[in-house]
Amino acid sequence: MILALLLVFFSQMVIGVPLYASLLFTGLVGLLVTGNVTLIRVIPQQFFGGMDVFSLMAIPFFILVGNLMNRSGLTDRLIDFSRLLIGSVRGGLGYVNVVAGIILAGVNGSAAADASALGSILIPAMEKEGFPKAYAAGLTAGSSLIGPIIPPSIFMIIYASMTNTSVGGLFIAGILPGIVLGMAFMVMNWLYSRRYNLPVNDPKEVRKEAKNILKRASIALIAPFIIIGGIVTGVVTPTESGALAVVYCLIAGWLVTRELTLISLWEAIYETLRLTSAVFLIMGAATVVGWFLKWERVTHKFASLLVSMGLLDHPWLLLVVLSLITFVIGMFMEEVAVLTLLTPIFYPLAMKAGVDPFHFGIVMTLNVTIALITPPVGACNYIVAAVGKVPLGDLFREIWPFISVAMVVLLAIITFPFITVTLPRILGL
């Protein structure tokens, strides 16, 4: 039956049916195949129940913060600040790309928003400095992966809502893995810059404006401190920190940068509504399919298979196997759907194997984040190809080294759990 439902689902996607509708139709077919027509009443219950979760209220705020940052000139200030931090080094704009990705990650929690903001500015600049355009686009897509790992993170909020895990604890657990991922891309850029003898960038103009850049960037850097600082200190919840950051970005955009207009505000709100609606519709539809899988005891059968293989006695190997499954599925399915469908199945198994819930949350988050740059579906590839005017085929060929680096970081995080659990334990989260 499961193979038949997979065929139904992928056939819907092939003919262009929206993802949430494909999931709902698959769930409907599954319920009808059981022969118990009364189960159809479960669809609206689970559909709305999957969206009616309090912790998910933080998602639209973080998406709106990112959109406001991009439209109020705050993102440009952060990129200038990154240039100032890097200084005069070979392949300097490659490092700027990664550093800017790390800083932006502390604002919106969205890889797509980071890819759009970084790509539109840095891909043309990197090409001018001597980087091949496809490599510049690949590095931009790779840097965008840091967004959902360093707090705040939309994926972490979804995971926490499904597993009753502390959102604040997950956020803190993602700080070190996000930095490790950024350092890995920096090492890759260092090797690439020397292999192809890229020129040393000339930051004279940036240095001349150092004081002005620091002054301008200080306004933008307050937003990440509002979000992360408020959550770490326990003064506000993640949802409240997102709301405060929205208010701050509105004030900064109107009164400080003066680049936020009523038209750009409406565009930011519209984009937020569009993205939030897409996320919530997919979550609701995936919850219907997830309920059906539980009803058919797929989780139990899958757990029995892993037990018979002895994987629950080897947590490291279990996480590797689950990551491989997620990687393959993530190549052909939207990331929110992957996270929503697989978390209820994988989470109980990881807990039985003794895996820390924060550690498993970061592993799952990084898994579905890598899917954002994995062909053929990876959304960030399409974004950077569009904003950077890069042929998609060239980017698909160039992206695999970045996927490999991200997979190596994932393996390191699986192998060394202290990377994820140290900070939450120190802070008592």
Secondary structure, 3 states (H helix, E strand, C coil): CHHHHHHHHHHHHHCCCCHHHHHHHHHHHHHHHCCCHHHHHHHHHHHHHHHCCHHHHHHHHHHHHHHHHHHCCHHHHHHHHHHHHHCCCECHHHHHHHHHHHHHHCCCCCHHHHHHHHHHHHHHHHHHHCCCHHHHHHHHHHHHCCCCCCCCCHHHHHHHHHHCCCHHHHHHHCHHHHHHHHHHHHHHHHHHHHHCCCCECCCHHHHHCHHHHHHHHHHHHHHHHHHHHHHHHCCCCHHHHHHHHHHHHHHHHHHHCCCCCHHHHHHHHHHHHHHHHHHHHHHHHHHHHHHHHHHCCHHHHHHHHHHHCCHHHCHHHHHHHHHHHHHHHHCCCCHHHHHHHHHHHHHHHHHHCCCCHHHHHHHHHHHHHHHHHCCCCCHHHHHHHHHCCCCHHHHHHHCHHHHHHHHHHHHHHHHCCHHHHHHHHHCCC
